[in-house]
Amino acid sequence: MGYMPEPSEPIHPGYEPVYEVVKVVRLPVPNEIRAPDCMIGPKIWLRRRIRRLASWLVPRQTPRPCCWHHQVNWHQAAAAAIRLVRQAQAAGVRGEGISDYVIDRLDEQGLGDREQDGLLALACTGGIEPNTEPNAQWRYYEGQHRVAAQLDQGVQETVVQQWVALDPITGWPVQD
């Protein structure tokens, strides 16, 4: 039998990312962004809110040269991320193994450099992590700029991550 902690020693759960495909318009509007200028301002925030409620009223934008986030073609990056995450999950890969799965298949996707970076920013550890805690002051742990750029381009679906606690004994997600 392996190491067993003393009864007085606390056993801390481990954590792993769980990847999920979600509708971009269902994500919180990222209003906490402070820079760059192309991502802030009342007109921009209003356009994002309208896109969430009535996407057909706001024309889709194409990639533009203002900042890294807006230079990525998020339609291509998100589609590849969704495809690879679903393939990994169907193959029984979970947690941080999904990042490795995506990286191993990155060159097979036929994407440009920016879109490859966007794919990695979505489907690898450190992707979009909405804060789902009730009454949370901030809406995102990570990814608010990526969500904003995808809203601006009219992307329909994307990949998000949530970190779940694992039971230290069984390795299965802890049920609240």
N, C-alpha and C positions, 0 to 999 in steps of 0.2 A: 504494500500500500504506500502511496506517495506521501508527501508532506501534508500533515494536518495541522492547522493553526490551533494554538491553545484556545480554550473556550473564551478567555478574556480578550483575545485578539480579534479585532473587527474584520469581517470579510467584506471587501468592497467589490461591488459588481464591476464587470468590464463593460465596455460600450462598443457598439458597432453601428456603422451607417446602414440605414434601410433606404433603398432607392425607390422612388415612386414617380409615375408619370401623372402630371396634373395639367389642367387647363390653365394657361397663363393668366387669363382674365379672372380666375378665381383666387389668385394670389393677392396679398395686400398691395395696394399702390405704394411704392417706395418713396414716401415723402420726406424721409430723413436725409436724403442726399444733399451734400453741401457743395460739391464740385464734381466734375467740371461744369462750366456754364451751360453747356448744351443739355445738361440733365436737370437743371433747376429752373425755377420761375413759375409764377401762377399759370401762365398760358400752357406751359408744358404739363404741369400737374393736372390742369383741367382736361387737356387732350387725353391724358392717360386714364382719367376717371371716365370720360365719355367712351373711350375705347373699351373699357371693362363693361360698361352698361349697354352700349350700342355700337359695336365695332364697325358696322357698315357705314357709320357716319364720318369716320376718320380714315382718310386714305392710308394705306400701308406705305411705310418708308423703306427705301433701299439703304444698304450700307452707305455711310458717308464718312468723310475724312476727319471729322472733328476730334474724336478720341478713340482709344482702343476699343471700347465697348460698342461704339457705333460703327466701327470699321468691319466688324465681324458680320457675316451673313448668318444670322441666327436661325433662319429657316433651315439651312443646310446643317448647321452644327447641332441644333436641337433634334432634327430628324435622325441624324446619325447616333446621337446620344441615346435617344429612345430605342432605336433599333438594337444597339449593342447592349444596353441594360436589359432589355427584354430577352435577348438571346442568352445572356449570362444567367439570368434568373431561370430560364427554361432549362439550362444545362445544370442547374443545382448550385450555381455559384452564389455566394451571399457575402454580405459585409464588405470588408476592404478588398476581398478577392475580385469584386466587380471592377475596381480600379485597374487591377492587373490585367483582367480580361480585356478591358477597353484599350489599354496601352498596347497590348500584344496585337490588336487588330486595327490599330490606328491608321497605318499606311495603306490598308486595304480599302479604305473608305473613299478614296479619290477626292479628298478635300484639299483646299489651299492651306497655306500656313496659318492664316488667321482663323479659319474655320476649324482647323485641328486644335488650335489653342482654345477656341470656344468650346469644342467638344470636351476637351480635358477639363475645362472650367466647370462643365456641367456634370460630367459622369465620373469624375474622380474625387477622392476625398477632399473636402474643402469646397464642394459645389454650393448650390443654392440651399441655404438652411433657414427656412422661415421659423420664427419664434412662435410656437403655438401655445405658449403658456397664457392662461387667462389674465387679463389686465396687465399684460407685459408693456413696458414703456417703449421698447424698440420692437420693430416688426420683423427684423432679419438679424440673424447671427452673421450670415454671409450671403452675398449674392444680390444685394439690392440694385447695384448698377446693371448686373446681367438681366435682372427682371425688367428694369426700366427700358433697357435697349430692346429686349424682346417685345415688350408692350409697344414701343415706338415702331417696330417693324411689323407688328401685327401677327406675331408667331402664335399659333393656336395652342400647342402643347410643349411642355418641357419636362426636365427631370429635376426633382428636388430630393434632398436628403434629410433624414431625421435620425438623430443618434438615439438608440434605444439601449436601455440597461439590460445586461445579460446576467442571469443567475450564475454566480461563481461556481456552483456545483454542477448544474446540468448544462450550462452554456446556452440555454434557451432564453428568449426575451422574457423579462419580468412583467407579469401582468399586474396592473394597478388595481 
